[in-house]
Amino acid sequence: MARRRFYAPRRLLSSARPLHDAAVRLLAACLLVLGLPAGAYEGAKVVEVDAGVHVPVLTKAPELLELVDADYPPDALAQGLTASVRMQITIGADGSVPDAEVLEAVGHGFDEAALAAVKRFRFSPAELDGTPAAVQVEYTYHFVLRVADAGVEPEAPDAGQDAGPPPPNAKLLGRLVSRGSRTRIEGATVRCTNQPDLIDALSNAEGFFELPLHAGPCAVQVVASEHEPFLTTEKLERGEQREVVYYVRPKTQGYETVVRAEREKKEVVRRTLDRNELQKIPGSFGDPVRVIQNFPGVARAPFLSGQLIVRGAQPDQTLTFLDGVEIPILYHLGGGPSVVNSEFLDRIDFFPGGFGARYGRAVGGVIDVATRKGATDTYHGVAKIDLQDTSLFFEAPITDSVSVAAAVRRSYIDALLPLVLPKDPEGGSLLILPRYWDYQARADFGGKRGEPTRSTGSVMAFGSDDALQLVATGGGRNRDVNVDFHTTFHRVVGTWNYREGNVSLKTTPYLGYDLGTLRFGASSVRADEYEVGLREDLAVEVNSHLTVRAGVDTVFDRIAGSAELPVLSGNQYVPFPGAEPKVESQRVARQLDSFDGAIFLETDLKIGKLTLTPGLRASHALLDGQTRHAFDPRLWARYELLESTALKGSIGLYTQPPSATDMEPPPFGTPSLTHERAFQSSLGVSHRFTDYINVDLTGFYNRRFENVSSPGPTVTNPDGSVTSQRFANDGLGRAYGLEVMLRHEVSKRFFGWVAYTLARSEERTAGSDKPYVLTSFDQTHILTVVGSVRLPYGFEIGSRFRYVTGRPKSPLVTGYDEYRADANSFAIKLGASRSARVKDFAQLDVRIDKTFQFDSWSLGLFLDVQNILNIKNVEGSFYDYRFRQEYEVPGIPFLPILGVKGSF
């Protein structure tokens, strides 16, 4: 498949780059006035696992079927003591509890009593990909004194009744709902503490419980994982059946029960963000996807560009996938939010390099964003409004086995800003502003709640539309300027998952449409792309030592492009006396068909403490009638040196097809271009100091070769004429460095990490005697410190500090200006290429969150302050027309952003 670049043509429209840069600078100015988007998202955990292996999905949580009361320690009972024992228990595939250990000892005999009781519990087992499997659970056992004098007494038995406890003669029926979100609470214990002879009730998957009682007052107690204890009093008459709804407050400090499925460890670094475990990272503007920019190996992108620069690769060499399907852009234009609503996010996998054979067509990194299915308990919704856009999200179950979810977002900064801009008839204003909207809609079917299933499926449609539009007010409307950049994409993705025993199969067919247009003055370009693709992923767990994964990845593209461009070296003419000279133009139209099919194979082989994962990806591409082949072998290795220390390494080849625009016929392109290639390697060590603190060190060396570069060589044609090729596969690049990640995982009150990257990225042209020079995105030191503290009463405060080496630039060494009349311009002389740098970047951001919880909905407020120290950073520089004066482009100043989000 020809690499798609029509949404931002990188070479055919190279003349438009000054336009894009100007748009970014003008957009920056207006956004500094109004502020950037400020949404909120949930969770607080950054998890690093290792790639190249199928990660099982928890399709059913374990459900407690048989609760065994622990023997109350006699000494503690005599002293009137209570306690909560936090344990990690292993729930087997048969629902038994073969192992348990206390995480925080409380003494007084409570620990021993809780362990003895919990090992006699019976569960319905958890299911991974629809199959029963063993999991580990953090479970808290609460020891509560059941005293008859708790303020209420059961109704006295009738005279003449037996001395034994009377049978229940009333019933409490209810539903447990998480306060603020209306989520049904499953597996909670409901008891009447002043009627100790009665059996506790357990809530089911829908939050329902049924508690038989004696008539009279009942001191109701609800104990639910991840929720505060709930206490209330109900008084029932004989024979009464009362229905209630209890809104139980979620815990705001830590969690009591977290189900974790064991994941296989392999080498390649994969940093995973989980929607339910992310927290409010300062400086991310409430967008979880932007947290990627705080990881090691990721360079700081140019101001508001939204690009991802990973381990020295070019931005277009790192690809983005949504549910395994490639999408052209990850962020809206102008550094806006990501193109998928944060409420839809289930997981964000970021591979800075060394990714598995299931991914291809990239020589940099890979980002794979996974969406989640709609709610199956009840309907939920989220509304967010800020100065830049408004977004809505809704999810609901339709039947027991069908659920739906949908989201929309629309920006309006292009409509609001002109209202406050000057309308001076003489001057006015002229700005390039972004306008965008996006949507997502998903339907899931199969797999009834709480029941095992072999197959599930989903259909999802999503898309995005972006434009950079020229907005003029006052006298600005009289200026003869015509600028318009527009990009849009749409996808329809189907997914079918099937699992039988140790075999799992995932089928993903999809359709896509992309559109890109650019108008600048008399020039215009349009490209329409139609795409049909299919993925098949098969995994077979042969035994505990061997797992085999294989798959097919195919895509067919048809690109129809047209352009109205000035004739190269064309003549100028004056349409009428006094008018500006016009340049001759020509219309170019072209259609390009391409096919890219790949098969891949990986195996996990475990030999004691060593895990080896060899992989191979073979691809066959047909690009406008020309055939290309690629074979990319890859190898990962991991060795458990100690229980808390592991060594890991990877090596492999990677391939990326050239841009379709680069393969245009001369003089616009070079049809004979071949695939770009890269060799990637890494070696690292990880060590866990405590349950919460760990460190990861990874060294990497990447070499890129046969990269597309411009201009190409001069060739002699058969007729003796000489032609200069526009592009050629003679670009060489290399990047090497060290990445350090020191992380404090989520605890009850704190999480954070320190990320540091020491790296160098260089490039040159093959076959020349020129030395390597720094790339435009090289940044030697990248330091990021992130921390967040949970406080009482729903408050949370976090901060982020960044320090980054300035980007390279070529210095101006001319001490005077020289006017050249023939070119009507000033001549300049530059020093060694990219031998100087702009000023280093430093910034401190702070964020404060406050959450208000009501019975059926919640309201979140936050204040995100960018650059709280008001450090004067420099994003770039430019010269006046004589090249005498250099002007610096400032970065974000002190910028407070207030946001609000409501959910139910």
N, C-alpha and C positions, 0 to 999 in steps of 0.2 A: 504494500500500500504506500502510495506517495504520502509523505508527511504533510498534514494539513496545516497550512499557514495563511489561508485566505482571510481569516479573521484579523490578522495583523501581518500582512505580507512583509517579510523582512528584507527582501532585496529588490523585487520588482518595483516595490513602492519605496525604495530607499530615499527617494527625494522627499518623501513625506515625513521623514524623521524629525526635521526641525519643527514641523507642525505639531507632532506629538509632544516634543519637549516643551514647546510654547504652551500647549494646552495644559500640560502638567503644572507649569509655573503659574499660569493664570488660574487654574483650578485651585492650586494651593492657596492663593491669595483670598479667594472667596470662601474656602472652607475654614480658613483661620478666623474668619469673621463669625460664621454661623456654627461651627463645630462639626464634628464627624459623627457617624452613627453610634449610638450607645444602646446596645441591647444587653441582655443578661442571659447567662446560661448556667446550668447546674453542674454539681459534682466537683471533685477536687483531687483527682489522682492521675498522675502520669505514670504509665506502666510501660516498661521496656521488656519485650519478649524477643524471641529470635525467629527469623523468617524461614520461608522455604517449606513449611509444614502446614497442613490443613489444621486450622484451629477449630475444634468442635464448638458448636453453639449450644448453649444451655436452653433446651426447648421446654423443660419442665423442672421446676424446683422441687426438692424433696418436701413431702408433707408428713407431719407428725401424726401417726395413727394411734399409738399407744404410749401414753405418758405414765411414767412410774414415779410415784411420790418418793422422795428421798427421806431417809430416817433423819429426823431433826437431832442434831448433836445434843446430848443431854445437858452438858455444861452450858452451851449457848442458850438452850431453852430455859434453863434455870435463871440465867442472867437477863433473859428477855432480849437477846441479840437477834438481829436480822442481817442478811448479807445477800450479795449477788456474785456468783462465781462465773467468771468468763472462761470458757473452754474452747478448744478446737477439737471437733469430733470428726471422725471419718464415718461416713454413711456408705455402706457397701451397696453393690448392685442388687442385693437381695433385700435391702431395707434395714439390715441389722447395723449395729454400731460396734465394729471390731476393735476400735482404738479411740482413745480420748486422752487429752492432756490439758492441764490447767494453765492458762496463760498469765493470770494475775492471781497469786495466792492470797487468800483472805484470812486463813487460819481458823482457830476455834473449832476444828473438825468439819467445817463446811466443805472444804475442798474434797476430802475423802468421800463424804456423803454424796456430793454431787456427781463425782466420777462413778461411784457404784450404781447410782440411779440411772445415769444417762446411758450406761452400757447395756441397760435392759430396755431402752426405748425401741420402738418399732416405727419405721417410716415407710411410706411409699417411696421407692427410690427416685433419685433424680434421673433425668434423661438428657443425654447429649446427642444432638442430631436425631432425636426420636427413639434412641435406644437406651435402656437402663444402664447406668454407669456409676462408679464410685466417685464421690466428691468429698471435699473437706468443707466443714461449716464451722463458723464461729458462733457458738451458742452460749447464752447467758441463762443460768439457772437461778431463779429468785427464791430465796428462803423468806417466807412471810409468816408471821405468827397469826394463826387463826384462833382468835379469842372470842369467847361468847359475849364478852362485855365490850364489844367494839362500838357501843352506842346504840345498838338495836338488838332485839331478841327475837328468835323465831316464835311463832304462835304456839302456845301451850297445847299439848295433845288433849283430846277428849278424855273425860273420866272413864276409867275402865279399860283404857287402851293398853296394849302390851308395853312393857318397859322399853323395848327396843325402839330405835328411831322409826318414826312413821314414814310411810311412803310419800313421795312428792304429790302434792295436790294442786299445783299451779305450774305455769310454764312461762318462761321469758324467751321470746323470739326476737332476734335482732340482727342488725347488719352493722359491721364495723367499717368505718370509712376514715381514710387518712385526712386529717383536718387541713384544709387549704388546697387540696388537689382532688378530693373526692375519689381517690384510688381505693379500691376494695382491699381490705387487709386479710391476707390468708395466713392460716396457721397460728392465730392468736389464741391464747388461753383465757377463757371467761369463767370466773368462779364466784361463788357467794361466800365471802370469808367468815360470816357469822353462822353459816350452816355447813360445818366441816364434814358432815356425813354424806354430803351429796357429791356426785362425780362432776369434775370440771367439763366444760364444753370447749370445743375446738372449732374455730371458724373455717369454712371451706373456701374454695377458690373464688367464690362470689362475695366473700365476707360475711356470709350468713352463719348464725349459730343458734342452737336450741338448748336452753338450760332448764331442766326440771327443778322446781323449787318447792319448799314448804310455804304455805300461805303466811303472810306477814311481811315484816320488813326484811330486806336483803341488802347487805353491803356488797355491791357489785365491784369486782376488780377485773380489769382487762390488762393482760401482759402481752405485748406484741413486740416483735423484733423491730428495731430502728424507730421505736415510738416510746414516748414517755408513758409511765404507768397511768392508767385511767381509773378513777374511783368515783362512784356515785351510789345513791341509795334508791331502791325501788320498793314499794309496798304493794303486794298483790293480795287479792281476796281469794278465798277458796274457790277452785275451779276456773280462775281467771287465766286467760292466755293473752299476755301483753306483747305488743310489737313495738320495738324501739329502734332508733338509729343513734349510734354513738360515734361522735367525731373525735378521733384520737390524735393528739398532737404529735407530729414527728419530732424525733430528736434533732437538735441543732448542733450537738457536739458529739461527733463520732457516731459509730454504728455498733449495734450489738450482734447482728447476724449478717454475715456476708458469705454467699455461696461462691466458691472459687473452683472452677474446673481446672485440673492440672493440665498444663500446656508443655509440650515437648520443647526442650531447649536445644537450639542449634546456633550456629555462629552469627549469621549476618544480622547486623543491627536493625531492629525494627522498633520504632518508638510508637506506642499505641496510645491514643486518646480515647477515653470512653465517655460518652455523653453523660452518663449517670454518675461519673466520678470526676468530672472536670469542675473547677471552681472559677471564680471571677478573677482571671489573670489581669492585673493592671496593664493598660496600654493596648489591650486587644480589642477594645470597643465592643465587648460582649460577643465577639465572634470566635467560637472554639477553633476554627480552622487556622486562625492567625496565631494560635499558640505554637504552631510549627516553627514560626520565625524565632522562637526562643530556644530552640534546640541546638546542640553542637553540630557543626558542619554546615549550618545555614548562614550565609552571609547576609548582611543588612542590604535590603533592596533600595534602589533609588527612591527618592521622596514620592510617595503616593502612587508608585508604579504597580504595586501588588505582585511583582515578580518573585519567583523563588530561585535563588542562586545556591546550588548545592555542590559542595566539594569542588569548587572551581569550574564547574560546567556552565555553559551558556544557559540562559533562562529557558530557551526552547528545547533544551536537551533533557529537561525534567518534565515528565508527563503526569497528568492527573486523570484518575479514574473515579467514576461514581458507580458503585455497585458492579465493579469490574469492567465498565464500558468507558472508553476514553471520551473526555469532554475537552473542548478547545480552550476554555478559560476557567480558572478557579475563582477569581475575584472579579467583581464588577469594575468597569473602567474608572480611572481616577483614584485607585486604591480603596474602592468601596468594599462592602461586605462580600463574603463568599456567595456563590450563586445558588446555594441550597440553604433553606431555613434551618437554623440551629436546632429547632425542636425535632427535625426529622433525623438528626444525626444519631447513629448508634455507635459508630467507631470510626476513627481516623487513623489509618496505618501509614506511617511515613518511613520510607526506605531511603536513607541518604546514599546508599550504594550496596553492591553485592546482593541484589534482590534475586528471588528465585526464578526458575525457568518458566514459571507460569506467566511472567511479565516479559514483554519484549518491546521492540521499536523505541528504545530509549537508551542513551549512553550516559545519562546523568543519574538522577534519582527518580523515585516513583512515589506518588501519593494516591492512596486508595481510600475513598470515603464510602462508608457503608451506611445505608439508611435502615431504619427500623420499621417494623410492622405497626399498624395502628393498635390502639388500646383494645383489649378484649373484655374489660370489666364494665366500663361505662364510657360515656362521652366526656371528652376533655377539650379544652381550647386555650389558646394563648393569643393575646393582642399586645403589640408593641408599637409605640408611637414616639418618634423623635423628630428633630429638625430636618433630617435628611430623607427619611422614608417611613412608611407604615407597613407592618406585616401582620398577617393573621394566620393562625394554625388551628385545625380542628381534626379530631380523631374520634371514632366511635365504632362499636361492634354492630354488625347488621344481623347476623345470626350467631349460633354457637361456634361456627367454623369460618365465618367471613367477617373481616374488619376492614375499615377504610380510613384513610388519612389524607389531608390536603392542606396546602399552604400557598399563600400568595404574598407578594411584596411589590410596592411601587414607590419610586422616589419622586420627590417634588422640589428639589433644590433649584432646578432650572425654572420653576414657576415662582418660587418664593423670592429668590435673590433679586430679580429685576424690580421687585416692589420697593426695595431699599437702595437700589443703585441710583447714582445721580442721573438726572434727565436733562442736563444742560444742553440746549439746542446747539451751542457752539462746540461743546466737547462731548458730553455724554460718556458712555462706557461701551466697551467691546470685550466680551469674555467668552471663553469656550467652557461650557459646563456639561457635566454628565447627566444623563437621564437613563434610568434602567428600570426593568421589572423582571420578575422571575416567578415561576410557579412549580409546584410539585403535587402529584396526585398518585396515591398508591392503594391497591386493593390486595388483600391477602386472603387465601382460602386454604382449607385443609387444616387438620390439627385442632381438634376441639380442646378447649381449655381444660387442663388437668388430665387429659387422656393421651396415651401413646399413639403415635401415628407413623406410618412409613413414608408418606409423601406429603409435601406442602408445596404451594406455589404462590406466585405474586405477579402482578402487572403494575408497572410504574411508568408514568409519563412525566417528564420534567423538561424545563427549558428556561432560557434567559434571553433578554433583549437589551442591548446597550447602545447608546449613541453619545457621541461628543458633538454638541450643537453650539453654534455661534449665537450668542444672545447679545443683542444691541439695544441700547436705550439712548434717548435724546439724539444728539448729533451723530452718535455712532451708527445710526441707521443709514446715514448718507455715505458711508464708506463702502467702496466697491470691494468687498471681501466675501468670498464664498468658501465655506469650510463645513464639511459634514463627514463624520466617521461613524459607521453603523456596523454592528455585529450581532448576530443572533444564532441560537442553536436550539434544536428540539430533539428529544430522544423518547422512544417508547421501548421499554425493556421488560421482557418476560423472564421469569425464573421458575424452574421446577427442581425441587430437591427430593431425592429418593434415597432411603437407607434401609438396607436389609442385612442384619448381622454386622459383619466387619467390612461391608462394601457400601460406599456412598457415591452418589452420582449427582452432579449439578449441571443442568442445561440452561443456557442463557442466550436466547435469540434476541436481536434488537434491530431497530430501525433508527436512522438519524437524518437530520437535515441541518446544514449550516449555511449561513448567508453572511457575506462580508462586502461592504461597499465603502468607498472613499471618494469624496469630491473635494478638490482643492484647486480653486481658480478654474481654468479651462480643462483640467485633467480630471478623469474619473475612472474608477475601477470597480467592477462588480464580479463576485464569484459565488456561484451556487453549488453546493455539494450534497450529494445524495449517498447514503451509506446503508448497507445491509451487512450484518455480522452475526456470527454464531460462536459461542464458546461451550466446550464440554470439559468438565473437570471430574475425573474419576480417582478415587482413593480406595486402596485395599490394604487393610491391616492383616498381613500374612500371619504374623505372630508378634510376641512382645519385643522381638529384636529386629523385625523387618516390616517396613511400611513402603508401599509403592504408590506413586501418584503419576498420573498421565493425563494428557488433555489435548484438545484441538482448539486453535484460536484462528478464526478466519474472518476476513472483512473485505467487502467489495465497495469501491468508491467510483462515483462518476462526478467529475468537476467540470462545470461549464463556466468559463471565465470570459469576460469582455472588458475592454479598456479603451478610453479615448485619451491618447497621449500625444504630447508634442513630438514632431518628427525630429529624430536626432540630426543635428546640424542643419535643421530646416531653415527656410527663409522667413523673415519677418515682413509683415505688410501692414499698411494703415488702412482700416476699413473706410474711413472718411476723414477729411482734413481736420486736424486738431485732436484726433483720437490717439489713444496709446497704441503703440505697435503691437500686432498680434503675431503669434507664432503658428506656423502650419501644424495641423494635428492630423493624426491618423487613427482609425479604429481597428482594434485588434480583437479577434474572437477566437476562442479555442476550447476544445473539449478534451478532457483527459480521463481515460478509464484506467483503473488500477485494481490489482488483486494482491492480497498478502495473506498467505496461509502458513500456519506454523503448527508443528506438533512438539510436545515437550514431555519429558520423562524425568522423574526424580525418585530416588530411593533413600529411605532413612535406614541406616545399618548401625545397630548398637552392639559394641564389643566392650563389655565391661563399662569402664568410665568414659570410653571414647565413643562419640557419635560421628559418623561420616555420612554426608549427603552429597553424592555426585548427581549432577543434573546435565541435561542436554536439551537445547532448543534448536530445532532445524526449521528454517523458513524458506519459502519459495515465493518470490514476488514477481509480478508481471506489471511493469510500469510503461504504459503507452506502447505496448508491443515489445518491450525489451525485458529480458529475463534477468533476475538477480537471485542469487542463492546466498544463504548464510548458515553457518553451523557454529553455535555458541556453547562450548562446554563450560561447566561451572562446578565448583567444588566448595563445600563448607565442612568445617571440622570443629568439634567442641570436645574438650577434655576436662572432666571434673577433677581438678587437682586436689582440692579439699572439699569438705562439705559446704563451705561458704565461698570457695574460690574456683573460678573456671577460666581456662584459656580457650580462645576461639580465633578462628581465622577463615579467610575466604579468598578465592581467586577465580577469575572468570573472564569471558569475552562477551561483549555486548554490541548490538547492531541497531542502527537507526536509519530509516530511508531518508533520502534527501527531500527537501521541500518541492512540492509540485511546481511552484513558481520558478524555482531554480532550473527546472528541466524544460523551460520554454525554448522554442527554437531561437537561434540567433536573430537579432542582437540582444534579446532579452534574457536568454538563459543558455544552458549547455545540456542538451538532451542525453549526453553520454555519461552523466554523473552516476557514481555507484554509491553504495551504502556507506555511511559514516561508521567508524568502528571505535571501540574503546576496550582497553584492558584495565580491569579493576582488581585491586587486592587490598586486604586489610588484615590486621593482627591486633588482638586485644586481650584484655584481662578484666574480669569483673570480680568484685569482692563485696560481701555483705558483712558489715561490722555489727549491726544489731538487727532486730526485727524491722526497724524503720529506716535505718541509714545504710546506704550502699554506694559504691563508686564503680564507674565503668571508664576504662581508658582504651581508646582505639586509635591505632595508627593506620594511615591509609596512603596508598600510592596509586594514582590513576594516570594512564597514558592514553590520550586520544590520537587517532591517526586516520588518514584518509578523510579528514573533515573537509567540508565545503568551504572554500575561501574565495575571495575576489580581490583583484582581477586574476583571471587565469592566464596561461601562457599564450604566446603568439605562435600560430601554426600556419604552415604554407599549404594552400589548397591545391588540388590536382591541376587547376588551370594556371598555377603560378602566383595567384593573388595571395595576400597575407591577411589573416584574420586574427584578431585578439579575442580569445574566449572570455566570456563574462565570468564564469566560475570554473573551478577545478577542484579535484579531491587531493589537494596537496597541503592541507592544513594539519599541523601537528600541535598538540597541547599536552601539558602535564600538570598535575596537581598532587601535592603531598602535604601531609600535616599530622597533627595529633588532636584528638577530641577527648575532652574530659567531662564527665557528668557525675557530680556529687549530689545525691538526692536524699531528701528526707521524705519518706512516703507519708501518706495521709495518716495522721493520728487523730486523737479526739479534738485537738485544738490547733494543730499546726501542720503545714506541708510546705515544701519549697525545694528548690534546687539551685545549684551553681553550674553553669555550662560555660566551658572555655574551649576555644578553638585556636590553635596555632597552625597557620596554613600558608601555602604559596601556590599561586596559579599562574602559569606561563604559556606562551604560544609562539609559534614561528611557522615559516613556510618551508616545506620539505624541499630538498635539493638545492637550497641556497646556503651561502656561508654566513647568513645573518644569525646572530645569537638569539636565544630565547628572550622575550620581553614579557613584562607583566601583562596580564589581561586587564580589561577595563573594570572587572569586578573583583580584582584581588584585594583581600583585606587580611593583613597579617595577624592581628589580634582581634578576637571577638569574645567579649566577656558579658555574660548575662546572669544576673542574680535575681531570683524570684522567691517571694515568701508570702504566706497568707496565714493570718491568725483568726480563729473563731472566738468570738466573745459572747457573753451572755446576752439575752433578750433579742436574739436574732441579728446581732451585728457581726460584721466581719470586715477586717481591714487587711489590705495587701499592698505590696510595693514591688516595683521592678526597676533595676538599675542596669544600664547598658553602657559599655565602652567599646568602640570599634575604631580600628585604624582607618584613616581617610582613604578614599579611592584614588587610584593612580590618575595622573593627567600629564600631558606633554607641556613643559614650560615654554614660555615665550622668551627668547633670548635677544631679539632685535632691540637695539637701543634707540631706534628712530623709525619713522614710518617712511615708506617709499611708495609713491603713487605711480600706478601703471595706467597710462591713458588708454592703451589698446584694450585692456580688460576692464577699465573703469572700476578699479579696485586698488586697495592698498596691499602691498607685498609684506609678508611676515616671514620670520625664520623661527622655527621651533627647535628646542633642544632635543636630547635623546628621547625616543618614544616612551611615554609613561614613566619618566624618571623622577617626577615630582608627585606630590599628593595634595589633595585638599585637606583641610584641617580635620583632626580626629573628632569623632562623634562621642558625646556623653549625654545621658539623659536619665532622670529619675522620675518615675511615674508612681502615683499613689491612687488607690481605689478604696472606697468605703461603701459597704452594702448594708441595707437594713430591710428585713423581710417582715411583713405583717401577715399573719395567718388568721383567716376567718373560717367559719365552719365549712363552707363549700367553695371558697376561692381564696387566693392569696395575692398580695400586692408587693412588688419589689421596687425599691428605690436605690439608686446608686449614684455616687459622685466619682467620676474617673478624671483625675487631674493629670494631664500630660505635661512633662517638663516642669515640674513644680519648682525647680531651682532657676528656671528661666535662663538656662545656658544657651548662648548664642551659637548654635551649630550652623555649619555651612553645607549645603547640599550640592553646590557646584559653583561655577563662575563663568563669566563671559566678558568680552572686551567691547569697547565702543568701536565704531566703524573704522577708526584710525589705528586701533590696537594700541592706544596710549594708556587707557584707563581700564583696570580690571574691576568688575562688579561681582560681588558675591551674592548668591541666591540663598536667603536664610531658610532655616528649617522651622519646625513648629515652635512657637514661643510658649509661654505659660498659657495653658488651654484647659480650663475646667469644663467638664461635660456632665450634665445632669440627665439621668434617664429614668424611665418608669416602664414597668411591664406587669400586666395582670394576667392571671391564669386561673383556670378552674378545672 
